[in-house]
Amino acid sequence: MKILKLVILVILVNQLIAQEVDTESRLNLERIFKSGDFRQDRFGPHKWLAGGEFYTTVEYNSDGNTELILYDSKTGSRQILVDDESLEDPGTGTRVVIEDYSWSSDEKKLLIFTNSQRVWRTNTRGDFYFFDLETKILKQLGSNRPAASLMFAKFNPSGTRVAYVSENNLFLEDLVSNEIRQLTQDGTEDIINGTFDWAYEEEFFCKDGFRWSPDGNSIAFWQIDATDTKDFFLINNTDDVYSQIIPIQYPKVGQKPSGAKVGILEISSGNTAWINLPGDPDDNYIPRIQWLSPVNTLLITQLSRRQNQLNLWSVDVKDNVPTKIYEEKSETWIDIVNIDVSAAWEMEDQIVLNQGKSFLRLSEKDGWRHLYLTGLDKTSELVSPGEFDIASVKGINEAGDLVYIIASPENATQRYLYALNLKSKKIERLTPEIYEGLNLYDISPNGRYAYFRTQSAQEPAKGFMITLPDHEITDTLFTNEHFRKSLSKLDMPAVDFFQITTADGITLDGKIIKPSDFSETHKYPLLFYVYGEPAAQTAVDRMDNLWHYFLAQKGYLIVTLDNRGTPSLKGADWRKSIYRKVGIVNARDQALAAEEILKWPFVDTSRVGVWGWSGGGAMTLNLLFKYPGIYKMGIAVAAVTNQLLYDNIYQERYMGLPEDNFEDFISGSPATYTSGLQGDLLYIHGTGDDNVHYQNAEVLINALIKENKHFDLMIYPNRTHGIYEGENTTMHLYGTMTKYLDEHLLKAE
């Protein structure tokens, strides 16, 4: 009997061990979104010192407080530069949390950003503290301003004053006398000084709207006039017994842009000289300005409302008269923003050369995204000839005549660092061959060091400090060890890249995630993940959303494709072929590619679904409505259902103006084709979406009702475009989508 009990005990123990192993090898929603099993390392924010010989970064100490750490870029030696005790607010006794920071030009003073609040998409409003490394004095700036109301505080070149924005006005604070001086007086909700309205931030990535001159005597700043921009009203039904109306300044398609002008404010007198650019300010955009340091010359980028004509103007502060130094026209649109997967969605200045007499800028005017050396003397020289695209420009080693660029001439799913020699005009790959996937770089001002972040579909992100141009590692910054350990225990799906050619002769890049026990003799349900608009690629060599791996473990195939119109490195014709045909060309490419994929023997053609978010939600609806023979079900999240409902900057950039081609907006909109719905549809939207308004959901619902089409609906109260606010929201969202997929695709055999 004792032996029998022992045998039973051993069996039970083995079963428990097996269950534990199985638990670690399998994903579930709780593990992905709540457990912390797949927590990833973070690095930064980091800032370069001494041109790049040193850098600083923010780290948490054992007490959970932030400290500023100094590292030697060459040796990796570490020193606590500002400890948490030095960050005690003398007024409250609490520790200041460093969310971001900036250095004075002499690198002896700090501005610390904390208590940040969200403005539109990102946290750009909060409190700022000044810290002197020599005296150890810490004091809060803007003592006479409302709490958490300061934006974009910046030292003047000598580090004696700080300018910032508060409630749409510019202020100046003297760090010696503590005097606070209001520089602009007319700021309101409609007159916006030193920052931007919703559309400029969302579509031009414009946030910080003022610049100190190199000599510190002036500030150049934007003024946005949104007086004639209509409010769109969001409704909060849950925080009170009466609904609350939330107005958002939002210029819809066909509405004139907010007016924009640039002023140069003289610090001593307080007078502002407005730059009189030719053209109607209500019919042009000003997406970029910068000083061509060290000279006091301002470079202004002016873009027509149709975004097909670009003018560059130089302005000398001596007379404030603009001189046109460059003009470019296009039959489609001219890109100002950098939407490459290797670059942040930020305002990026042109790289300045020759003591401010010339600068480097990207243009697609010869059919490829190339780099041109443009001068104040109105010259423009191509410096990167060849049939390849430059994804982004990362830095320069002017002494070595090298410009560091991101490119991938042979594989549009990947990104690598190259050195472009300005004399020979040849490029050389610097990223070693051992690194595949997406390789991102932040290069020091002197061009000798870089923060290097590498990742691929098979390899989680790692971060290193390296030397340039030899790319030698001087320090390992993070390895994501915890994340890697959790991944190593998983029954990981396989990830493969492929190319597929459609009946139109168009070859698309694709990525597929397969169950780990995949067999070509088995029939699998197939889920397409789509985006397909000019703002992003999806078939790129990086790790996917873990939810996709979870679905693959359940038995799904997950496929994503990059159609024409996505920002792939395949030439301007590829990217611009979508002009005035958003919803037409991209949907056709996706559908014809899907038809080829459905010929694969392991695809169950009766169980094919599609899902996407935002532009991907619109793509999902277009595919489901227009190609019902392919897609049996779909999940669309926060979709633009009628292109006339989105903002003017984005939609007019790619579609033109409704007064010119109104029918194209209708032809590209999913709500036009609701009669084609035959399969199962789950539509999801947040009522607090200030980007793609909940209005899109109701327009779609009405169109479906008119056609007597039945569908499923999930609405998230007061959630914005990301649908993440509120307790348990993300878990619930992905749980809802998983349940719908399982019921309509996985179990539909």
Secondary structure, DSSP 8 states (H G I E B T S, - for coil): -HHHHHHHHHHHHHHHHHHHHHHHHS--HHHHHTS-TT--------EEEGGGTEEEEEEE-TTS-EEEEEEETTT--EEEEE-GGGGB-TTT--B---SEEEE-TTSSEEEEEEEEEEETTEEEEEEEEEEETTT--EEES-TTS-TT-EEEEEE-TTSSEEEEEETTEEEEEETTT--EEE------SSEEESS--HHHHHHH-----EEE-TTSSEEEEEEEE-TTS-EEEEEE-SSSSS-EEEEEE--BTTS---EEEEEEEETTT--EEE---SS-GGGEEEEEEEE-TTSSEEEEEEEETTS-EEEEEEEETTT--EEEEEEEE-SS----S---TTS-SS----EEEGGGTEEEEEE-TTSS-EEEEEETTS-EEE-S-SS--EEEEEEEEGGGTEEEEEE-TT-TT-BEEEEEETTT--EEE-S-TT--SEEEEEE-TTSSEEEEEEE-SSS--EEEEEETTT--EEEEEE--HHHHHHHHTS---EEEEEEEE-TTS-EEEEEEEE-TT--TTS-EEEEEEE--STT---S-SS---HHHHHHHHHT-EEEEEE-TTS--SS-HHHHHTTTT-TTTHHHHHHHHHHHHHTTSTTEEEEEEEEEEETHHHHHHHHHHHH-TTT-SEEEEES--SSGGGSBHHHHHHHH--HHHHHHHHHHT-GGGGGGG--SEEEEEEETT-SSS-THHHHHHHHHHHHTT---EEEEETT--TT---STTHHHHHHHHHHHHHIIIIIT--
